[in-house]
Amino acid sequence: MSHIDRRTLLKAGGALAAATLTTTGSTPAHAGSAHTTGTTAGPDWTAFQRSLKGRVYRPGQPGYPTVRQLFNPRWDSVQPAAVVRAAGGNDVRAAILFARKNRLVSVPKSGGHSYVGASTVSNGLVVDVSAMRSMSYAGNVLTVGAGAKLYDVHAFLDKHGKSLPTGTCPTVGIAGLTLGGGLGVHTRAFGLTCDRIQSLGVITADGVARNVSATSDPDLFWALRGGGGGNLGIVTSFKLITIPATKLGFFRLTWPESRAADVVRGWQKFAVAAPITAWANLRIVAQSNGTLGVTVLGVSTTGNGAAAAAQLESYVKVKATTRSFAVRTHMEAVKYLGGGTTSARQGFLAGSDVLKPLTEPTIAALVGAVKAAARAKLPAVAIMDPLGGQAAKVPSGGSSWGWRSAVGVVQWYSGLAAHPTSAQLRAAQTFITNGHRAVRPSTAGGYVNYLETGRSVTSYYGANYARLQAVKKKYDPTNFFRTAYTIV
């Protein structure tokens, strides 16, 4: 989710968030969401530390309270047995072998933005690769460590006149985003982030370091291009084929609530029929006064945002109430979409649906789900991103991302206090459940980078799940990488 979207939601919540989402001394209600496992007695942590170039952080030690944190404060109560801040691939390998020896569940962590807290584990071992963030560029290929953050990646590539099709939040880790797909303003023009993978360095459950590509472990290469993080190994580095860092034409259009269904209908036509150079994100926001805000933020890779906006309006069949346009350089666009160069920790609950064509009743139900949240004075938003264009094409070497024929992805997002009460979580979950129900006739599944508690793992992979299971069995036959959200 871009920070433009988050700022919109926070503004919509306004005084409501301050009045109803501030808690004092409440207990985070996330039982069943974070991972829990028992540990064996007596792991030799001292010897483990001596084997590493990086550092092991244990409960009660300086630094532990910070390194165990994720982006969402909801998971602050989760206490890993240890967090390993790996300095390189050898540390990752040592951590995997140590966890196997001591029967510890182990999970990787890059940016820590997992919606369900999948990059932490109670009483287990977190392998934090955030220190592995080196970058180099040669021959149109970026070599990047798995711990690099998106803003840093774009800032580095900009020096070479290059970019990548990625998401927009500046502190999201390149690893989790890429392994699960990777959606953003360049999706229609250049495909998903995972489509740009040339090769990956990965340590599998047996402790073997592999350089995976279309010709080396090709089945694992296929699986890692869209199969999600934490399933098949811990990725240590990527080689990614870059794209030009060109100026982008932006447009921003708004309509009144009465036109919400028209805009959804027009956005859907745009997602299917617009040239691949055009992209448009639709947000239907539950505002604190009980009404809906309807906004499209769009981009043209040709630089002509006005032409793309006019095409969208022609599909909506109603002129926007307000219009604004701008042309931004690569880094200006990165900072604008990301809300700056960094991002503060935020509480939220979210889910997703991958969309097939929406029927008229489904469009009405989608708008109605957000309207119900507005009436309940719940800060909430439906965020709709288009697919199509290059994202509809399977890249050379294949990809396990299963939604090439979909129209787009809708994200159901509700802002929360850092440590919400059970009642606040229930209200947010009701909104997400209502959203799922509204689009059920048109949903193909969910987007694996927007994991949510209680949803079937198979729903994130579609027809590719059986093949992913076979790859999992081959490279992780003992199911070492196991959580409530991994492929089994």
C-alpha positions in Angstrom: 0.0 0.0 0.0 1.4 3.4 -0.9 1.8 6.1 1.7 -0.4 8.3 -0.4 -3.1 5.8 0.3 -2.3 5.7 4.0 -2.3 9.4 4.3 -5.7 9.5 2.6 -7.0 7.0 5.1 -5.6 8.8 8.1 -7.1 12.1 6.9 -10.4 10.4 6.3 -10.3 9.0 9.8 -9.3 12.4 11.2 -10.7 13.2 14.6 -12.4 9.8 14.6 -9.1 8.0 14.9 -8.1 10.2 17.8 -11.4 9.8 19.5 -12.0 6.1 19.1 -8.8 4.3 18.2 -6.6 5.5 21.1 -6.1 2.8 23.7 -4.6 2.9 27.1 -3.2 -0.3 28.6 -5.2 -2.6 26.2 -3.9 -6.0 25.3 -3.2 -6.7 21.6 -5.8 -9.2 20.4 -3.9 -11.1 17.8 -4.1 -14.7 19.1 -3.8 -17.1 16.3 -2.2 -14.5 13.9 1.4 -14.5 14.9 3.4 -17.7 14.8 3.9 -19.7 18.0 6.2 -22.7 18.6 7.9 -24.5 21.5 11.7 -24.5 21.8 13.9 -27.3 22.8 15.9 -27.0 26.0 19.4 -25.6 26.0 20.4 -24.2 22.6 24.0 -23.1 22.8 23.5 -19.4 22.0 27.0 -18.5 22.9 28.6 -20.9 20.4 26.1 -19.8 17.8 27.1 -16.2 18.2 30.7 -17.2 17.8 30.0 -18.8 14.5 28.5 -15.6 13.0 29.8 -12.3 11.6 26.5 -10.8 12.5 24.8 -10.6 15.9 22.3 -12.6 17.9 19.8 -10.6 20.0 18.1 -12.4 22.9 15.4 -11.3 25.3 16.8 -9.0 28.0 19.7 -7.9 25.9 20.3 -4.4 24.6 18.8 -3.9 21.1 16.4 -6.9 21.3 13.2 -4.7 21.8 14.0 -2.8 18.6 15.2 -5.6 16.3 12.2 -7.8 17.0 9.8 -5.0 16.0 7.8 -5.2 12.8 6.2 -2.3 10.8 2.8 -2.9 12.4 2.9 -2.4 16.2 0.2 -4.9 16.6 2.9 -7.6 16.8 5.0 -5.9 19.5 4.0 -8.5 22.1 5.5 -11.4 20.1 8.8 -12.6 21.7 11.1 -14.6 19.5 13.7 -16.8 21.2 16.3 -14.8 19.3 16.7 -12.5 16.3 19.8 -13.1 14.1 20.9 -9.9 12.3 22.7 -11.8 9.5 25.8 -10.2 8.0 25.8 -12.4 4.9 24.8 -15.7 3.4 27.1 -17.7 5.7 25.2 -16.3 8.7 21.9 -17.3 7.1 23.1 -20.8 6.5 24.4 -21.1 10.1 21.0 -19.8 11.4 19.1 -22.4 9.4 21.3 -25.3 10.5 21.2 -24.0 14.2 17.4 -23.8 14.1 17.1 -27.3 12.6 19.5 -28.8 15.2 17.5 -27.2 18.1 14.0 -27.7 16.6 13.3 -24.0 16.4 10.8 -22.6 13.9 12.7 -20.1 11.8 11.3 -17.2 9.8 13.0 -14.7 7.6 12.6 -10.9 8.0 13.5 -8.2 5.5 11.3 -5.1 5.8 8.9 -6.6 8.4 5.8 -5.3 6.6 3.9 -8.7 6.6 0.2 -8.0 7.3 0.0 -11.0 9.5 3.3 -10.7 11.3 4.8 -13.5 9.3 8.3 -12.3 9.9 8.3 -12.9 13.6 7.6 -16.0 15.6 7.0 -16.6 19.3 9.9 -18.6 20.9 11.4 -19.2 17.4 14.4 -17.8 15.5 14.0 -14.7 13.3 16.6 -14.5 10.6 16.9 -10.7 9.9 18.6 -10.0 6.5 18.1 -6.2 6.8 21.9 -5.6 7.1 22.4 -7.4 3.8 21.6 -4.4 1.6 24.6 -3.9 -0.7 23.9 -2.9 -4.3 25.8 -2.8 -7.6 24.8 -2.1 -11.2 26.2 -3.4 -14.5 24.8 -4.2 -17.9 21.2 -3.1 -17.1 21.1 -5.5 -14.1 20.9 -4.5 -10.4 22.5 -6.9 -7.9 20.9 -6.2 -4.5 21.0 -7.8 -1.1 17.7 -9.1 0.3 17.6 -6.5 3.1 17.6 -3.4 0.9 14.5 -1.1 1.2 12.6 0.3 -1.8 13.6 3.9 -1.3 17.3 3.0 -1.1 17.0 0.8 -4.2 15.4 3.6 -6.3 17.9 6.2 -5.0 20.8 4.0 -6.1 19.3 3.1 -9.5 18.5 6.8 -10.2 22.2 7.5 -10.3 22.4 5.2 -13.3 19.2 6.5 -14.9 17.4 3.3 -14.1 14.4 2.1 -12.0 12.4 -1.0 -11.3 8.6 -1.7 -11.2 8.0 -1.9 -7.5 5.5 -0.9 -4.8 5.8 2.5 -3.3 6.2 2.3 0.5 9.9 3.4 1.1 10.6 1.0 4.0 9.3 -2.2 2.4 12.0 -4.8 1.8 12.9 -5.7 -1.7 12.8 -9.4 -0.8 9.2 -9.8 0.4 7.8 -7.5 -2.2 9.6 -9.3 -5.1 8.9 -12.9 -4.0 5.2 -12.3 -3.7 4.8 -10.5 -7.0 5.3 -6.7 -6.6 2.6 -4.3 -7.8 3.0 -0.6 -8.5 2.7 2.2 -11.0 4.8 0.4 -13.6 2.9 -2.9 -13.4 1.0 -2.5 -16.7 4.0 -1.1 -18.6 6.7 -3.5 -17.4 5.1 -6.3 -15.4 5.6 -7.3 -11.8 8.7 -6.9 -9.8 9.2 -10.7 -9.8 9.1 -10.7 -13.6 12.4 -8.7 -13.5 14.3 -11.5 -11.6 17.3 -12.8 -13.6 18.6 -14.9 -10.7 18.5 -15.2 -6.9 20.9 -16.3 -4.2 18.9 -18.6 -1.8 19.8 -20.8 1.1 17.4 -23.8 1.2 16.3 -25.8 4.2 19.2 -28.2 3.8 21.7 -25.3 4.3 22.8 -25.4 0.7 23.5 -22.0 -1.0 22.0 -22.0 -4.5 22.3 -19.5 -7.4 18.8 -20.0 -8.8 17.9 -19.0 -12.4 16.0 -20.2 -15.4 18.8 -22.7 -16.1 19.9 -23.6 -12.5 17.2 -25.1 -10.3 14.6 -23.9 -12.8 11.6 -25.3 -10.8 12.7 -23.3 -7.8 13.2 -20.2 -10.0 9.7 -20.6 -11.2 8.3 -21.0 -7.6 10.3 -18.0 -6.2 8.9 -15.7 -8.9 5.6 -15.0 -7.2 5.3 -17.8 -4.6 5.8 -15.6 -1.6 8.5 -15.3 1.0 9.3 -17.8 3.8 8.1 -20.9 1.9 11.1 -22.4 0.1 14.3 -20.9 1.6 15.8 -17.6 2.6 16.8 -15.4 -0.3 20.0 -13.6 0.2 20.3 -11.6 -3.0 18.7 -10.8 -6.3 19.8 -9.9 -9.8 17.0 -7.8 -11.3 16.7 -6.5 -14.9 16.1 -2.7 -14.7 13.9 -0.3 -16.6 14.5 3.3 -17.7 14.0 6.0 -15.0 11.8 8.4 -17.0 9.6 11.3 -16.1 6.0 10.3 -15.2 2.8 12.2 -15.9 0.5 12.2 -12.9 -3.2 12.9 -12.6 -5.6 13.1 -9.7 -9.3 13.0 -10.2 -12.2 13.1 -7.6 -15.9 12.5 -7.9 -18.8 12.8 -5.4 -20.1 9.7 -3.6 -23.1 9.6 -5.9 -20.8 8.7 -8.8 -18.9 5.9 -7.0 -20.4 3.1 -8.9 -19.8 4.9 -12.2 -16.2 5.4 -11.3 -15.7 1.7 -10.4 -17.3 0.7 -13.7 -15.1 3.2 -15.7 -12.0 2.1 -13.8 -12.6 -1.5 -14.7 -12.9 -0.6 -18.4 -9.7 1.5 -18.2 -7.9 -1.4 -16.5 -8.8 -3.6 -19.5 -8.7 -1.3 -22.4 -6.2 1.5 -21.6 -2.7 1.4 -23.2 -0.1 -0.3 -21.1 1.6 3.1 -20.6 -1.4 4.1 -18.3 -2.1 3.1 -14.8 -4.8 4.2 -12.4 -5.3 3.5 -8.7 -8.9 3.9 -7.4 -9.6 4.6 -3.8 -13.1 4.6 -2.2 -12.6 6.0 1.3 -14.9 5.8 4.3 -14.8 9.4 5.6 -15.3 10.4 9.2 -18.5 12.4 8.3 -20.2 9.2 7.0 -19.7 9.9 3.3 -17.5 8.4 0.7 -14.4 9.9 -1.0 -13.8 8.7 -4.5 -10.4 9.4 -5.9 -8.2 8.1 -8.8 -4.5 8.7 -8.7 -3.1 7.9 -12.1 0.2 7.7 -14.0 1.3 7.8 -17.6 4.7 6.5 -18.5 4.6 8.7 -21.6 4.4 11.8 -19.4 1.0 12.8 -20.7 -1.2 12.4 -17.6 -3.9 14.6 -19.1 -4.5 12.2 -22.0 -4.7 9.2 -19.6 -7.1 11.1 -17.4 -9.3 12.0 -20.3 -9.5 8.4 -21.4 -10.5 7.4 -17.9 -13.2 10.0 -17.7 -14.6 8.8 -21.1 -15.0 5.3 -19.5 -16.6 6.8 -16.4 -18.9 8.9 -18.6 -18.9 11.6 -16.0 -16.3 14.4 -15.7 -14.4 14.5 -12.5 -15.3 17.2 -10.0 -11.7 18.1 -9.4 -8.6 17.5 -11.6 -4.9 18.1 -11.0 -1.9 17.2 -13.1 1.9 17.1 -12.7 5.0 15.8 -14.3 7.6 14.3 -12.0 11.1 13.0 -12.3 11.8 9.4 -11.2 12.9 10.4 -7.7 10.2 13.1 -7.4 7.7 10.3 -8.2 9.3 7.9 -5.7 9.1 10.5 -2.9 5.6 11.6 -3.8 4.1 8.1 -3.9 6.0 7.0 -0.8 5.1 10.1 1.2 8.8 10.9 1.6 12.0 8.9 2.1 10.9 6.8 5.1 7.7 5.6 6.8 6.6 5.5 10.4 5.3 2.3 12.0 1.5 2.1 11.6 -1.3 -0.1 13.0 -3.8 -1.6 10.5 -5.8 -4.6 9.5 -6.1 -5.5 5.8 -7.0 -8.1 3.2 -7.4 -8.5 -0.5 -9.3 -9.9 -3.4 -7.9 -10.6 -6.9 -10.7 -9.5 -9.2 -12.3 -11.0 -12.3 -14.7 -8.7 -14.2 -17.1 -7.0 -11.8 -20.8 -7.2 -12.5 -23.3 -4.4 -11.8 -24.6 -6.0 -8.6 -21.0 -6.7 -7.4 -20.0 -3.0 -8.1 -23.0 -1.9 -6.0 -22.0 -4.3 -3.2 -18.4 -3.2 -3.2 -19.4 0.5 -2.8 -21.9 -0.6 -0.2 -19.3 -2.3 1.9 -17.2 0.9 2.2 -20.4 2.9 2.9 -21.2 0.6 5.8 -17.8 1.4 7.2 -18.4 5.1 6.8 -21.7 4.9 8.6 -19.9 3.0 11.4 -17.3 5.8 11.5 -14.5 3.3 10.8 -11.4 4.5 9.0 -11.4 2.2 6.0 -10.7 2.2 2.3 -11.0 0.0 -0.7 -7.9 0.4 -2.8 -8.1 -0.9 -6.4 -5.0 -1.4 -8.5 -5.1 -2.5 -12.2 -3.4 -5.5 -13.8 -3.3 -6.2 -17.5 -0.7 -5.0 -19.9 2.7 -6.7 -19.3 1.5 -8.1 -16.0 -0.8 -10.4 -18.1 2.2 -12.0 -19.8 4.2 -14.8 -18.2 7.9 -13.8 -18.4 10.6 -16.0 -19.9 11.5 -18.7 -17.4 8.0 -18.8 -16.0 6.4 -17.5 -12.8 4.2 -19.0 -10.1 2.2 -15.8 -9.8 -1.2 -17.1 -10.6 -3.3 -14.1 -11.6 -2.2 -13.1 -15.1 -5.7 -12.9 -16.5 -7.2 -10.9 -13.6 -8.5 -7.3 -14.0 -6.9 -6.0 -10.8 -6.5 -6.3 -7.0 -8.7 -4.7 -4.4 -7.2 -4.2 -0.9 -9.4 -3.8 2.1 -7.6 -1.6 4.6 -8.5 -0.2 8.0 -6.3 1.9 10.1 -5.9 1.0 13.8 -4.3 2.2 16.9 -0.8 0.8 17.6 -2.2 -1.7 20.1 -5.9 -2.0 19.3 -8.6 -3.4 21.5 -10.6 -6.5 20.6 -13.6 -4.4 19.7 -11.5 -2.3 17.3 -10.1 -5.3 15.7 -13.6 -6.8 15.3 -14.9 -3.7 13.7 -12.0 -3.6 11.2 -12.4 -7.4 10.5 -16.1 -6.8 9.9 -15.2 -4.3 7.1 -12.8 -6.7 5.5 -15.3 -9.6 5.7 -18.0 -7.4 4.2 -15.6 -6.5 1.4 -14.8 -10.2 0.6 -18.5 -11.0 0.7 -19.3 -8.1 -1.6 -17.0 -9.2 -4.4 -17.3 -12.9 -3.9 -18.9 -13.5 -7.3 -15.9 -11.8 -9.0 -13.0 -12.9 -6.8 -10.3 -15.2 -8.2 -8.3 -15.4 -4.9 -6.0 -13.2 -2.8 -2.7 -11.5 -3.3 0.0 -13.3 -1.3 1.7 -10.0 -0.3 -1.5 -9.1 1.5 -1.8 -12.2 3.6 -4.6 -12.3 6.1 -5.4 -14.5 9.1 -7.8 -17.4 8.6 -7.8 -17.4 4.8 -6.9 -20.6 3.0 -3.3 -20.7 1.8 -4.4 -22.2 -1.5 -6.5 -19.1 -2.3 -3.3 -17.1 -2.9 -1.9 -19.3 -5.6 -4.8 -20.5 -7.8 -4.1 -23.2 -10.3 -0.3 -23.1 -9.5 -0.7 -24.4 -6.0 -0.2 -28.1 -6.8 3.0 -27.4 -8.6 4.2 -25.2 -5.8 3.5 -28.1 -3.4 5.7 -30.3 -5.5 8.6 -27.8 -5.4 8.1 -27.4 -1.7 8.4 -31.2 -1.2 11.6 -31.3 -3.3 13.5 -28.5 -1.6 12.0 -28.6 1.9 10.9 -32.3 2.4 10.8 -32.0 6.2 8.7 -28.8 6.1 11.4 -26.9 8.0 9.9 -23.5 6.8 6.5 -23.9 8.3 4.0 -21.3 9.6 0.2 -21.0 9.3 0.8 -19.2 6.0 3.3 -21.4 4.2 2.8 -23.9 1.4 2.3 -27.4 2.6 
